[in-house]
Amino acid sequence: MKRLVAVVATALSACVVAGCGWIADVVSTRVDAADYFTAPTVRVLDAARRDDQTAIESLVAAGADLDELGGDPETDPRRVDITPLQWAVEFGPPAAVGALLRAGADPHLPGAGSYNAVAYSVLLDRFDAFRTIIEFDEGLVGASDRISGNVVHTAVRHRRGDALRLLIDRGADLNSVQPLAGRTPLFTSADVLNIDHCLVLLRAGADGAHRDQRGSTFLPSLYTADDSIRTSSYLRTRAAIESEMRARDFPIETGR
């Protein structure tokens, strides 16, 4: 019992220092692909982990499905329909992701949570896997968000700064519109009060004058609460957003 307490205490200490994702990584290494996929796909994943392209191609030629939808709702509802590529993103080294892509795995295929592998890597903050995907095909910066629009929406919704910077560097569309609501990543970022990424998007060239289906810009979402409960950092960043908007002749419509 004392040993278990010590292990938990160590994990919690590491969480404070490095972020709770460290614990998820430790736990995830104990998940068995055989509980999610058929035997041929498990062998493919094992070969991908070893970055053994020849073995993967041989297994595919023998009938292994690179795009199998795995998982069991009874044992793990969160990973129902997980794809081998998603599995590699979550549990494998980045080399495994690259190996599956080179073998023909579909990065656009919706899998667990209705995410494709590109958005899944952003959701889980697996930046090395995400970078591997984008380096394989820079066109994948246009991969879809789970809801609609592109993966820039995913990055700002979940505050994935590294992913957002890479998307900007590789020319992602910062004004990708979600058709039903007519909202761009600026709206998605503002909806979750991710004010820092609103500023990043504006400085990178996003359109602050875009209006959604209701005729509103993104800005009113940043003014929904009384300023007295906002932090000084929030207010400074919002002021910087206003300055950026004025410099580019965008309307300052706060809704107040």
ZIMOQUI-V104505 format. One record per run of one state. SS is the DSSP state (H for helix, E for strand, L for the rest). FROM is the first residue (numbers start at 0). TO is the last residue. If there is no record, write none. Layout:
[[SS FROM TO] [SS FROM TO]]
This chain:
[[L 0 0] [H 1 17] [L 18 19] [H 20 27] [L 28 31] [H 32 34] [L 35 37] [H 38 48] [L 49 51] [H 52 60] [L 61 68] [E 69 69] [L 70 75] [H 76 78] [L 79 80] [E 81 81] [L 82 82] [H 83 90] [L 91 92] [H 93 102] [L 103 110] [H 111 113] [L 114 115] [H 116 122] [L 123 125] [H 126 135] [L 136 136] [H 137 141] [L 142 142] [E 143 143] [L 144 148] [E 149 149] [H 150 156] [L 157 159] [H 160 168] [L 169 176] [E 177 177] [L 178 181] [E 182 182] [L 183 183] [H 184 190] [L 191 193] [H 194 202] [L 203 217] [H 218 222] [L 223 225] [H 226 228] [L 229 230] [H 231 246] [L 247 255]]
